[in-house]
Amino acid sequence: MEEGLLTKAEQPRRLAEEVKKTCYIALPMVVVTVSQNLLRVASMSMVGHLGEVQLAGTAVATCLTNVTGFSLLFGMACALETLCGQAYGAKQYKRIGTYTYGAMICLLFICFPISLLWIYIDQILIFLGQDPLISAEARKFSVWLIPTLFPYAILQLIIRYLQSQSLIFPMLWSSVIVLMFHVPICWGLVFHLGLGTAGAAIAIGTSYTFNVIILGLYLYRSKACEKTRITCSGDVIPSIKEFLRLAVPSTIMICLEWWSYEIVVLLSGLLPNPQLETSVLSICITVSTLHYYIPYSFGAAASTRISNELGAGNPEAAKTALLAVSALGVVEVIIATATLFSSRSILGYAFGNERELVDYVKDIVPLLCFTIFADTIQNVLSGVARGSGWQDIGAYVNLGSYYLAGIPMALVMGFVLQLKGKGLWGGLIIGSNVQCVLLTLVTCFTNWEKQATKARERIFEKTGIDDAE
C-alpha cells in the first residue's frame, strides 16, 4: 500500500502527473475507438444513398445485431479490463496472457449460436411487428455480417490486452490504416460491384479481419508483449472460470444500456411513417454512438489507471486518476455539444438527401445534446466500475435506470403523449440521467482501500505469491 497520504502541496503535482498519464491513454484511444466505429458508420452512410428502404433495413439490422451479438461480445471483453489491468498493476504478467487466451475461447464459442440466430433475423422482426420489406433487407445485411463476429470478438480482447498495459499507439496506427482501407473497399463493393447492403457488410468483416492481423503480428513480434504474450498454459481452465465470473455481470451491465437504445429503434417501427421514424432515430443512435466512444475512451483510461493502481495496492493514486479523467470529461462534453448543436442544419445530409429526413434530424439534435452530456458522465463512471471490479453493482444501476425509468417513460411520451420519435428519445434521456445520478452516488461512497485489498486478493488468491515478490 502507499506510504501515508499525500500532503496538500503534493496533491496538485500528483494530479497534473495523473492528467498526463490519463491523456497518454485517453487521447489515442479516442482515435482507436472512433476509427473502429466509423467502419460501420461509413457503411451505413453509403447504404443510405441507395434508398430509404435500404437505410431503414440496414438500420434495423444494425440495431438487432448489436442487441443479439456485438453487445454481448463487447460486454464480455470488458471483464479483461479488470483482470488484465489489475494483474499488470500487481506485476503478474503471465496471467495477462492466460486471461486473454481463456477469454478468446469463451467468445469464439459464443459466436456460433449468435450466427444461427442472425440467419432467422427477418422472422424475428416480422414477429415484432416490423415491415416485411424492411425485415427482408435487414436479413440480407445480417447474414452477410456473420463472418464479422469472429474477428470482432478477437479484436475486442486484443484491445483490452494492450490497453491494460498502456500499449495504445499500435492500436491507433492499425485503426487509422484499416479505416483508410475500409472506405474505398466499401464504396467499391456497394456501388462499383453493385452488391448494395451485402457489400457494406462484407466490407465491415474484411476490415475487422485486417485489423486483427495487424495487431496479431505486433503482439507476437513486439518485445513490449514478451512478458505477457498470449499462450496456452495449464492455467487456462481456472482463468476461464475467473473470466466468466466477471464477464457475466460485465455483459449485463453493458447490454442493459445498449439494448435500451435498440429497443427504442424497434419501437419506432410501430409509429406512423415507420421508415422515417426508424431512419431518424437510427441516425441519432449512430451519432450518439460515434460520440459515445470518445468519453468511452476516457472511461477506458480511468479503467486502466484505476485497475493498475488497485492491483499495485495504491488506493490514493486510484482516486487521483478518477479526478483527472473527470476533468478531461468536462472539457470534452462542452466541445462535443457545442459542435453538434452548431451543425444541426446539415447533419441529416450525411445520411440521406430527403428534405423531410434532414428537417427531422435538425429538430431532434437539441435532445441529442442532452444525451451526449449524460453519456460523458456515465462513461467515465462505468470505466471506474470496470477498473474496480464492481460490474455487478453497475448491472443493477443500469437495470433500474433504463427498465424502471427510461423505457417506461419512452413509451408514455412516444405513444400516450404522441410525441413520436422525440418522445421515445426523451425517455432515454431520463433513463441516462437516472443512471448518472446512481453511478455518481456509488462512486462517492466507494471505499478505495477495500477495493485495493480485493484486487490484490483476486490476483494472488490462486497463485500463493507473496505481495513482496
C-alpha positions in Angstrom: 0.0 0.0 0.0 1.0 3.6 -0.4 3.0 5.1 2.5 0.7 7.6 4.0 -1.5 10.2 2.3 -0.3 12.9 0.0 0.3 16.4 1.5 -1.7 19.3 0.3 1.3 20.7 -1.6 1.9 17.3 -3.3 -1.7 16.8 -4.5 -1.7 19.4 -7.4 1.6 18.0 -8.7 0.3 14.4 -8.5 -3.0 15.4 -10.2 -1.0 17.1 -13.0 1.1 13.9 -13.5 -2.1 11.8 -13.5 -3.7 14.0 -16.1 -0.6 13.5 -18.4 -0.9 9.7 -17.8 -4.6 9.7 -18.5 -4.2 11.8 -21.7 -1.5 9.4 -22.9 -4.1 6.6 -22.8 -7.3 8.5 -23.5 -6.4 10.7 -26.5 -5.0 7.9 -28.6 -7.9 5.6 -27.5 -10.3 8.3 -28.9 -8.8 7.8 -32.3 -8.9 4.0 -31.9 -12.5 3.7 -30.8 -13.9 6.3 -33.2 -11.9 4.9 -36.1 -13.3 1.4 -35.4 -16.8 2.7 -35.0 -16.5 4.7 -38.3 -16.3 1.4 -40.1 -19.9 0.8 -39.5 -20.9 4.5 -39.8 -19.3 4.8 -43.2 -21.0 1.6 -44.4 -24.4 2.9 -43.1 -23.9 6.3 -44.7 -23.2 4.7 -48.1 -26.2 2.4 -47.8 -28.3 5.5 -47.0 -27.7 6.7 -50.5 -29.1 3.6 -52.0 -32.6 4.5 -50.8 -34.9 4.8 -47.8 -35.8 1.1 -47.6 -32.2 0.1 -47.7 -31.3 2.6 -45.0 -34.2 1.5 -42.8 -33.4 -2.2 -43.3 -29.7 -1.7 -42.5 -30.5 0.5 -39.5 -32.9 -2.2 -38.1 -30.3 -4.9 -38.8 -27.6 -2.9 -37.1 -30.0 -2.5 -34.1 -30.8 -6.2 -33.8 -27.2 -7.4 -34.4 -26.0 -5.0 -31.7 -28.6 -6.4 -29.3 -28.0 -10.1 -30.0 -24.3 -10.1 -30.9 -21.9 -7.2 -30.7 -23.1 -6.0 -27.3 -22.6 -9.5 -25.8 -19.1 -9.8 -27.2 -18.2 -6.2 -26.2 -19.6 -6.7 -22.7 -17.8 -9.9 -22.1 -14.5 -8.5 -23.3 -14.8 -5.7 -20.8 -14.1 -8.2 -18.0 -10.5 -8.2 -19.1 -10.2 -4.6 -18.2 -10.5 -5.6 -14.5 -8.5 -8.9 -14.7 -5.6 -7.8 -17.0 -5.4 -4.3 -15.6 -5.1 -5.4 -12.0 -2.7 -8.2 -13.0 -0.5 -5.7 -14.7 -0.5 -3.4 -11.7 0.4 -6.4 -9.5 3.2 -7.3 -11.9 1.7 -10.8 -12.6 2.5 -10.5 -16.3 2.0 -14.2 -17.3 -1.6 -14.1 -16.0 -2.4 -11.3 -18.5 -1.8 -13.6 -21.5 -3.5 -16.5 -19.7 -6.7 -14.5 -19.0 -6.8 -13.3 -22.7 -6.4 -16.8 -24.1 -9.2 -18.1 -21.9 -11.4 -15.2 -22.9 -10.8 -15.9 -26.6 -12.0 -19.5 -26.1 -15.2 -18.2 -24.5 -16.0 -15.5 -27.0 -15.4 -17.6 -30.1 -17.7 -20.3 -28.7 -20.4 -17.7 -28.1 -20.2 -16.6 -31.8 -21.7 -19.8 -33.1 -25.2 -19.5 -31.5 -25.3 -15.8 -32.4 -24.6 -16.7 -36.0 -27.5 -19.2 -36.0 -29.8 -16.5 -34.6 -28.9 -14.0 -37.3 -30.0 -16.3 -40.1 -33.6 -16.0 -38.9 -33.5 -12.3 -38.0 -36.2 -11.5 -40.6 -38.7 -13.8 -38.9 -37.9 -12.2 -35.5 -38.5 -8.7 -36.9 -41.8 -9.7 -38.5 -42.9 -11.3 -35.2 -42.1 -8.0 -33.5 -44.4 -6.2 -36.0 -41.8 -4.7 -38.3 -42.5 -4.0 -42.0 -41.8 -7.2 -44.1 -39.9 -5.2 -46.8 -37.6 -3.7 -44.1 -37.2 -7.1 -42.4 -36.1 -8.8 -45.7 -33.5 -6.1 -46.2 -32.3 -6.4 -42.6 -31.8 -10.2 -43.0 -29.7 -9.7 -46.1 -27.4 -7.4 -44.2 -27.3 -9.6 -41.1 -26.4 -12.8 -42.9 -23.5 -11.2 -44.7 -22.4 -9.7 -41.3 -22.0 -13.1 -39.7 -18.3 -13.6 -40.7 -17.6 -10.3 -38.9 -18.5 -11.8 -35.5 -15.3 -13.8 -35.1 -12.7 -11.1 -35.9 -14.7 -8.6 -33.9 -14.5 -10.9 -30.8 -10.8 -11.4 -31.1 -10.2 -7.7 -31.8 -12.1 -6.6 -28.6 -9.9 -8.9 -26.5 -6.7 -7.8 -28.1 -7.7 -4.2 -27.4 -8.2 -4.9 -23.7 -5.0 -6.9 -23.6 -3.0 -4.0 -25.0 -5.0 -1.3 -23.1 -4.2 -2.9 -19.7 -0.5 -2.4 -20.5 -1.0 1.2 -21.8 0.2 -0.1 -25.3 -2.1 2.3 -27.1 -0.2 3.5 -30.1 -0.1 0.2 -32.0 -3.9 0.2 -31.9 -4.0 3.8 -33.0 -2.0 3.2 -36.2 -3.7 -0.1 -37.0 -7.2 1.5 -36.6 -6.3 4.5 -38.9 -4.8 2.3 -41.5 -7.8 0.0 -41.5 -10.3 2.9 -41.8 -8.3 4.3 -44.8 -8.6 0.8 -46.3 -12.3 0.4 -45.4 -13.7 3.5 -47.1 -12.6 2.7 -50.7 -13.3 -1.0 -50.3 -16.8 -0.4 -49.0 -17.5 2.1 -51.8 -16.3 -0.4 -54.4 -18.4 -3.3 -53.1 -21.6 -1.2 -52.5 -21.6 0.9 -55.7 -18.9 -0.3 -58.2 -19.7 -4.0 -57.9 -23.4 -3.3 -57.1 -23.5 -5.5 -54.0 -25.6 -2.9 -52.1 -26.2 -3.7 -48.4 -24.4 -7.1 -48.7 -21.2 -5.2 -49.9 -21.4 -2.9 -46.9 -21.5 -6.0 -44.5 -18.6 -7.7 -46.3 -16.5 -4.6 -46.1 -17.0 -4.4 -42.3 -15.9 -8.0 -41.8 -12.9 -7.6 -44.1 -11.8 -4.5 -42.2 -12.1 -6.1 -38.8 -10.1 -9.1 -40.0 -7.4 -6.8 -41.4 -7.2 -5.1 -38.0 -6.8 -8.4 -36.1 -4.0 -9.5 -38.5 -2.1 -6.2 -38.0 -2.4 -6.3 -34.2 -1.7 -10.1 -34.1 1.6 -9.6 -35.9 2.5 -6.8 -33.4 1.6 -8.9 -30.4 3.8 -11.9 -31.4 6.7 -9.9 -32.7 7.0 -7.0 -30.3 9.3 -7.1 -27.3 6.8 -5.0 -25.4 4.5 -8.0 -25.2 7.2 -10.5 -24.4 6.3 -11.0 -20.7 2.6 -11.0 -21.3 2.4 -12.9 -24.6 -0.9 -14.9 -25.1 -0.1 -18.6 -24.9 -1.9 -21.8 -24.0 -1.0 -23.0 -20.5 -2.3 -25.3 -17.8 -3.9 -22.3 -16.0 -6.4 -21.7 -18.8 -9.3 -23.5 -17.2 -9.1 -21.6 -13.9 -8.7 -18.4 -16.0 -11.9 -19.1 -17.9 -13.7 -19.5 -14.6 -12.3 -16.3 -13.3 -13.1 -14.5 -16.6 -16.7 -15.7 -16.6 -17.2 -14.6 -13.0 -16.7 -11.0 -14.1 -17.8 -11.4 -17.8 -21.4 -12.2 -16.9 -22.1 -9.1 -14.8 -20.0 -7.0 -17.2 -22.1 -8.2 -20.1 -25.3 -7.5 -18.3 -24.1 -4.0 -17.4 -23.2 -3.2 -21.0 -26.1 -4.9 -22.6 -28.8 -3.4 -20.5 -27.7 0.0 -21.6 -27.1 -0.8 -25.3 -30.4 -2.8 -25.5 -32.5 0.1 -24.2 -31.4 2.3 -27.2 -32.0 -0.6 -29.7 -35.5 -1.2 -28.2 -36.4 2.4 -28.9 -35.4 2.0 -32.5 -37.6 -1.2 -32.8 -40.5 0.7 -31.1 -40.1 3.5 -33.7 -41.1 1.0 -36.3 -44.6 0.9 -34.7 -45.1 4.7 -35.1 -46.8 6.3 -38.1 -44.4 6.7 -41.1 -42.1 4.0 -39.7 -39.4 4.3 -42.4 -38.8 8.0 -41.4 -39.0 7.5 -37.7 -36.7 4.4 -37.8 -34.2 6.2 -40.0 -34.1 9.3 -37.8 -33.7 7.5 -34.5 -31.1 5.2 -36.1 -29.2 8.3 -37.2 -29.5 9.6 -33.6 -28.1 6.4 -32.3 -25.3 6.4 -34.9 -24.3 9.9 -33.9 -24.6 9.3 -30.2 -22.6 6.1 -30.6 -19.9 7.9 -32.5 -19.6 10.3 -29.7 -20.1 7.6 -27.1 -16.7 6.2 -27.9 -14.9 9.5 -27.1 -16.0 9.6 -23.4 -15.7 5.8 -23.5 -12.0 6.3 -24.2 -11.8 8.5 -21.1 -13.5 5.7 -19.3 -11.0 3.2 -20.7 -8.2 5.4 -19.4 -9.9 5.5 -16.0 -10.4 1.8 -16.0 -6.7 1.2 -17.0 -5.2 3.6 -14.5 -7.6 2.6 -11.6 -7.1 -1.1 -12.2 -3.3 -0.8 -12.4 -3.2 1.2 -9.2 -5.6 -1.0 -7.3 -3.6 -4.1 -8.4 -0.4 -2.4 -7.2 -2.2 -1.6 -3.9 -2.3 2.2 -4.3 -5.9 3.4 -3.5 -4.9 7.1 -3.3 -3.5 7.0 -6.8 -6.7 5.4 -8.0 -8.7 8.3 -6.5 -6.4 10.8 -8.2 -6.9 9.0 -11.6 -10.7 9.5 -11.1 -10.3 13.2 -10.6 -8.0 13.6 -13.6 -10.3 11.8 -16.0 -13.4 13.7 -14.7 -11.7 17.0 -15.5 -11.0 15.8 -19.1 -14.6 14.7 -19.4 -15.9 18.2 -18.6 -13.8 19.7 -21.3 -14.8 17.1 -23.9 -18.6 17.4 -23.3 -18.5 21.2 -23.7 -16.7 20.9 -27.1 -19.0 18.0 -28.3 -22.3 19.6 -27.5 -21.3 23.0 -29.0 -20.1 21.3 -32.2 -23.2 19.1 -32.6 -25.7 22.0 -32.0 -23.9 24.3 -34.4 -24.0 21.7 -37.2 -27.7 20.6 -36.7 -28.9 22.1 -40.0 -26.5 19.9 -42.2 -26.2 16.8 -40.1 -29.0 15.0 -41.9 -27.4 15.3 -45.3 -24.7 12.8 -44.2 -27.3 10.1 -44.2 -29.6 11.0 -47.0 -30.9 13.7 -49.3 -34.6 13.7 -48.4 -35.7 17.1 -47.1 -38.1 15.5 -44.6 -35.3 13.5 -43.1 -32.9 16.5 -42.8 -35.5 18.7 -41.1 -36.5 16.0 -38.6 -32.8 15.4 -37.7 -32.4 19.2 -37.2 -35.3 19.2 -34.8 -34.1 16.3 -32.7 -30.5 17.5 -32.3 -31.1 19.5 -29.1 -32.4 16.3 -27.4 -29.3 14.6 -28.8 -27.1 17.1 -27.0 -28.6 16.1 -23.6 -27.8 12.5 -24.4 -24.2 13.4 -25.1 -23.9 15.2 -21.8 -25.2 12.2 -19.9 -23.0 9.8 -21.9 -19.9 11.6 -20.8 -20.7 11.3 -17.1 -21.8 7.6 -17.3 -18.9 6.5 -19.5 -16.3 7.9 -17.0 -18.0 6.3 -14.1 -18.6 3.0 -15.9 -14.8 2.9 -16.5 -14.3 3.3 -12.8 -16.7 0.3 -12.3 -14.7 -1.8 -14.7 -11.4 -0.9 -13.3 -12.6 -1.5 -9.7 -14.4 -4.8 -10.5 -17.9 -3.8 -9.3 -19.7 -4.5 -12.5 -22.4 -6.3 -10.6 -23.4 -3.0 -9.0 -23.3 -1.3 -12.4 -25.7 -4.0 -13.7 -28.3 -3.2 -11.1 -27.9 0.5 -11.7 -28.5 0.1 -15.4 -31.5 -2.2 -14.9 -33.2 0.4 -12.7 -32.2 3.4 -14.8 -33.4 2.2 -18.2 -36.0 -0.5 -17.5 -37.8 1.0 -14.5 -37.4 4.6 -15.6 -36.2 5.2 -19.2 -38.2 2.7 -21.3 -41.5 3.2 -19.4 -41.2 7.0 -19.9 -40.3 6.5 -23.5 -43.5 4.5 -24.1 -45.6 7.1 -22.3 -44.0 10.1 -24.1 -43.8 8.4 -27.5 -47.3 6.7 -27.7 -49.5 8.1 -24.9 -48.5 11.7 -25.3 -48.0 11.2 -29.0 -44.6 12.9 -29.2 -43.5 10.1 -31.5 -39.7 9.7 -32.1 -38.9 12.8 -29.9 -40.9 11.2 -27.0 -39.1 7.9 -27.4 -35.7 9.6 -27.3 -36.8 11.8 -24.4 -37.4 8.7 -22.3 -33.9 7.5 -23.0 -32.6 10.9 -21.7 -34.5 10.4 -18.5 -33.0 6.9 -18.1 -29.4 8.0 -18.8 -29.8 10.9 -16.2 -31.0 8.5 -13.5 -28.0 6.3 -14.4 -25.6 9.2 -13.9 -27.0 10.1 -10.5 -26.9 6.5 -9.2 -23.3 5.8 -10.5 -22.2 9.1 -9.0 -23.6 8.1 -5.6 -21.9 4.6 -5.8 -18.6 6.2 -6.8 -18.7 8.8 -4.0 -19.3 6.1 -1.4 -16.6 3.7 -2.7 -14.1 2.5 -0.1 -10.9 2.6 -2.2 -8.7 0.9 0.4 -11.2 -2.0 0.4 -11.2 -2.1 -3.4 -7.3 -2.3 -3.4 -7.4 -5.1 -0.9 -10.0 -7.0 -3.0 -7.9 -6.5 -6.2 -4.8 -7.9 -4.5 -6.8 -10.9 -3.2 -8.2 -11.5 -6.7 -4.7 -11.7 -8.3 -2.9 -13.6 -5.7 -5.5 -16.0 -4.2 -4.8 -18.8 -6.7 -1.0 -18.3 -7.0 0.0 -18.1 -3.4 2.6 -15.5 -4.4 3.5 -13.1 -1.6 3.0 -9.4 -2.2 6.6 -8.7 -1.7 7.7 -10.7 -4.7 
